[in-house]
Amino acid sequence: MPSMKSPFLALLMSLASGLAFAMPAGHEYAAASGKFSNPVIPGFAPDPSIVRVGQDFYLVSSSFEYFPALPIYKSRDLVNWTLIGHALSDPNVSGLHMVESSGGVQAATIRYHQGTFYVVTTRIVDGKMASFIVTARNPEGPWSAPKIITDAVGIDPSLFFDDDGRVWYTANWIPPDPEFDGQAEIWLQELDLKRFVLKGPRHFIGRGCCQGVWAEGPHIYKRNGRYYLLIAEGGTSYEHAVSISVADTITGPYKNNPRNPVLTHRNLSYDHPITGIGHADLVELDDGRWYAVALGWRLLDGRHGILGRETFLVPVLWESEREWWKENKQTFPVFSPDSGKVESHFPLPFPALPQAAPAEFRDEFNTTALNPEWTFRRAPIRPFHNLRDNTGELRLFPQPGAFAERTQYSFVGIRQRHFQFESSTVMAFSPEHHEEAGLAIVQKDNAAYAMTLAKSVSGKNVIRVSQMTEAGPTILSEQAISETKVFLKVTGNALAYQFYFSLDGKSWLATGPVIDGSTLSPAVLRGFNYTGVFIGLYATSNGLKSDNYADFEWFTYSPRSTKETLGLRRTQ
């Protein structure tokens, strides 16, 4: 933790006491105004891809090392989304048992064709890539086992079903003769959908408008007989952008929109509350209107995006060029036509269907399967939890692995979706000398904090607060108790987190220091970590075998304000 002389710690203390950083005006929940608030999927939901089937919309986002992978969301109105399942939920075929932090399943595309849903994506483990397709008749599942596309290279694959019956696969790759680090190119090849193999010649169709600076995230659309290639460029930091090109045939040549990029915040201040806008996907409504989803960051202090990359929604219209001297005028989509940027509020796509207010998540553990909101870090090699041994409780078994290690460990959590929140649980646990269990917040293996019931060196039960970093765990505080049933709580207020415990669920005692949330954040100035913060339940036997278990009766997560900030500007 910073020393007492640290100005950042002083900021955190003032945050904790409610004396600083009032939420900026204009970013309140917009239900009564006929508008919706961005992001439409808050919390870790990057690389969104969307498809409409009848009156319903379906969206998939990246999951990286978290499992089940490839979350599938459903909506009727584009602004209220429900997590209905995952496209990759069988740990035995996931390949994610020992995946590194920020590795795993990335940048998927969802499409629908003749009664079947298709999700195509790439899994990266230790730099080794494998692109695959999973299919389902019902988006809630079951989904097929992954079908590996053996000849595919690069990342961010997408599918396009042409009206002549042909199916095309597109992705990016690093060409063999790049002019600079990070230069990439988009390629296209026909896909045999019966055998899931690529066939025919491979076509290299573009590097975007930025000479191929991290050209990725390609999607192809067909409108009025012409083909449009939408891609992301610039990398997923401040310079992220969306560009589009057009061609008369699907294999090109593609001509860049002279007004590219069509969506970006790269021209805005570093302190703008939304940044990193990019990796978009278009969807047409049944009445002919168009919208796009895109990822973006909501930054605190101009640097820290503790929630990770989220899903934003913007209106789109199509316009033809107006230069009188052009004989063949092109038509291109215009994103966010009134301002050209992702706004905190837009008019509702369907005025009769308002956006719901942020709601509490509560789980009484009275089902036989976990709610889809729950995820693990890595696919479990073997189950470390159950909902059957003690009806109405989640039983968590400690494993030898712990935070700060790239290994299997017992953690199940949900996404932090708001800057201001409160989360609590009640746990019964009798620790042995090497065991601990409790409540944790984590962004990756070496960026986590836990409040656990543990045994001290002297053999007493203690409430322990620990920080996990690359150097390993550090105990920040211990407080002796005699009970084995405790109530645990963590609160978040911008970049300040605080743990609490109670013996009766009524009187709460703060324990441990005010936590500097920047240590959990993928700070853009020191490199992205791609994922956001998760809050959940944790147990470890710290390197030794254990037959013990911790029982959790319930878990809650509540937003603390509907005046949700889009970011706090850094003081000049």
Salt bridges, closest charged atoms under 4 A:
ASP47 OD1 - HIS279 ND1 3.43
ASP47 OD2 - ARG309 NH2 3.99
ASP56 OD1 - ARG76 NE 2.26
GLU65 OE2 - ARG377 NH1 2.93
GLU100 OE1 - ARG406 NH2 3.45
ASP126 OD1 - ARG406 NH2 2.88
ASP162 OD1 - LYS222 NZ 3.21
ASP163 OD1 - LYS222 NZ 2.95
GLU185 OE2 - ARG207 NE 3.35
GLU190 OE1 - ARG166 NH2 2.78
GLU190 OE2 - LYS199 NZ 3.86
ASP192 OD2 - ARG195 NE 3.06
ASP248 OD1 - ARG226 NH2 2.80
ASP271 OD1 - ARG570 NH2 3.23
ASP281 OD2 - ARG111 NH1 3.09
ASP287 OD2 - ARG289 NE 2.86
ASP301 OD1 - HIS304 ND1 3.05
GLU310 OE1 - ARG298 NE 2.69
GLU319 OE1 - ARG259 NH1 3.65
GLU321 OE2 - LYS326 NZ 2.95
GLU343 OE2 - LYS341 NZ 3.42
GLU364 OE2 - ARG362 NE 2.61
GLU373 OE1 - ARG417 NH2 3.24
ASP389 OD2 - ARG395 NH1 3.65
GLU435 OE2 - HIS434 NE2 3.69
GLU436 OE2 - ARG464 NH1 3.49
ASP445 OD1 - ARG377 NH2 2.76
ASP445 OD2 - ARG378 NH2 2.38
GLU478 OE2 - ARG464 NE 2.74
ASP551 OD1 - ARG395 NE 2.74
GLU553 OE2 - LYS485 NZ 2.91
GLU564 OE2 - ARG298 NH1 3.81
